[in-house]
Amino acid sequence: MGTSWDIMCGFGGRRPVLRLCPGRKEIRMRKWILVMSVAVLMAASASGQVKQVNVEQVLNLLDKANTTFKTVQTSFVWDQYQKVVDEHYSQQGVMYFRRSGNSVEMAADIQKPDRKYLLFSGEELQVYLPKADQVTRYMAGKNRQDFETYLVLGFGGRGHDLPKNFDVHYAGVEAVGGAQTYKLELVPKAQKAKAMFRLITLWIDQQTGMSVQQKFQENGDDYRLAKYSSIRVNQKLPDNAFKLKTTGKTKYISPNS
């Protein structure tokens, strides 16, 4: 009959009646429409849940991580990109963080391509170059808080301390290295800091409240991308993690003394 409907006979009382019933193609079409409608509704629901997340909730997650934070150990890859020469310079190694009173200390063992050690503790940042057997000391002094803000960013710091130094924007969710993350964009408030980095982006693990990726964008197209993996929270650190592996002949210099 050129239609997707079948005509079937039924009986209502004594009189025969004609009843239009959907054919097989029509039934399949209805099922498909039903499935697609459910899928759309579920997607809309999920989208609504994502939109409900805001800056305050992410800062609260960081605050929660801060209350239980004692130590962190993580592998890292730092990729420094320079637009002028279109060149990437990569470094990799292991970083350590630990709480010390109201502050956070940081140590980095850069293993490739050249060995280098960084240690931020107390009022001092030390950089040790084993090949030159030389330690360069930078005294933080009154700028200690600024040093700590950038060196331990995303690892153990309070979330609600961020707005003191940055304009903070929530930029949605994103999967990074198998982890679901909240994305925060930070614009430095201090002019000196803004002259170095126009934008800092953090990808915060939704479960741990730790940073799994960071991007520091300079004024121009240069940037440093930091990726963190094998993150271990509140586990025992190596005994020598916060000790520079110097020798008896190591030379010490202090550029800003």
Summary of the structure (lengths in Angstrom):
residues: 257
radius of gyration: 28.8
end to end distance: 96.5
largest distance: 113.3
contacts: 687
relative contact order: 0.16
helix: 26%
strand: 46%
